[in-house]
Amino acid sequence: MKPGSVADGYMIRGGQAGKDRLDVLDLAYREGTAELLRRSGVPEGARCLEVGAGGGHASRQLARAAGPAGRVAGVGNDPAR
């Protein structure tokens, strides 16, 4: 089974096509995600984990919120991302 295929039980296509889709979604939702992170109160120096990080867009926003003293790790299961 190919990762990201319907046959492996995951309905959203992975690989480069999936990354391209996530890039478009990031453009559409970037401001809303940033606002959500501001409201959640991610403190300077926070240590954050994003599970199911996809293209890493939210991880980058978390890193900006956590600042240079913070740490962010993003994990996912698509080897193309």
Number of C-alpha atoms within 10 A of each C-alpha: 8 9 16 18 14 12 10 10 10 11 10 11 15 22 15 12 12 17 18 13 14 17 16 11 12 17 10 11 11 16 11 11 16 16 11 12 16 13 9 9 11 19 14 15 15 18 15 16 14 15 12 12 17 21 21 20 17 18 21 14 16 27 21 16 20 20 16 11 10 17 17 19 15 18 15 13 13 18 9 13 15
